[in-house]
Each structure stands twice: as structure tokens, then as C-alpha cells.
Amino acid sequence: MKATASSLLSLLLIGTIFPAPVLTCTNVLVTPGASADGNPMIAYNADSGSLMGTLYHYPASTTGDGSGSGARMRKVFNWDTGAYLGEIPEAKETYNVVGNTNEHGPVIAETTFGGLEILDPKYQPDAKIDYGSLIWITLQRTKTAREAIQTMADLVDEHGYASE
């Protein structure tokens, strides 16, 4: 155990002295068993000078009419650049979202740094959902983590993935 602690301390010291550039976001997750008062906690930081300082709020709504020919459409904008990506049908009901969580408790954070080449926008020129929009649209439409996973898969299958 002492050797393991010594090795870990050495790695931390080396990482502090010779930091490597990091191109991802930062998340800190604390489980109920690890917190002093038994509450879970999450902290998320978009490690980008152009994205700091914004707390998004999407109020709950029942104005959508779901998919189909008469569906109300939702405009989607790229989270990083603000570029218009297109429109998708709005859900019949959406939930209140503040930051990266919704009124039912699910939290979605990310540490995006690139991914599968097949997901590159050059292979999906008509893709309408980037990673930021995918997070917030999913949170607006789901009550549980299982629903969120399925919703994310369905949204990307239907509307494409507009992030690298």
C-alpha cells in the first residue's frame, strides 16, 4: 500500500511540474458514499475561454406536438459556434433544465476531445445535432439515465451528429 501511495504521489508531482496540454472539459463527480453529508455532487467546467460564465435554462413546456407532419419544429444551434444547424420536431412535453441537469435528477456532462472518424461532420453534412444540443435536448426529454441513453441514440440516428 505504501508503494502504491508513493507511486501515486510521484505521478501527481510529475503532472504538476510537467503539465500536458488538456483539450477536454473537466468533471468532478462525488457519490453519496464519498460525500460528508451523503449527497451526490457534480461539477462541470467547459474548459474554453469562449464558453465560460453561462448557465443555460430551458423551462418545462407542453407546447410541442411531437413528431409527425404537424409537429412544431425546434431550431438547433451549434453550442460552440452558435451556427444554425437545422430544425427537429419538438417533443410533446419537455422538462425544466438548468445547466446540465433536469428537474427529475439526471445529469449529463462531457469530456469531448474528438471521437470516431465516421462521426466527423464531413461524413454527415446534413447532421443537425452537436454534442451540446444533444445534452440539453436529451435532458429536456428524459426522466432517467436509461431514457437519456436511448434518447441520445435515437436523436443521433434520426438527425445525425454534428460534432467531431
Helices and strands as residue ranges (DSSP letters): H 2-17, E 26-30, E 41-45, E 57-58, E 73-77, E 84-89, E 97-98, E 101-102, G 117-119, G 121-123, H 131-141, H 145-159
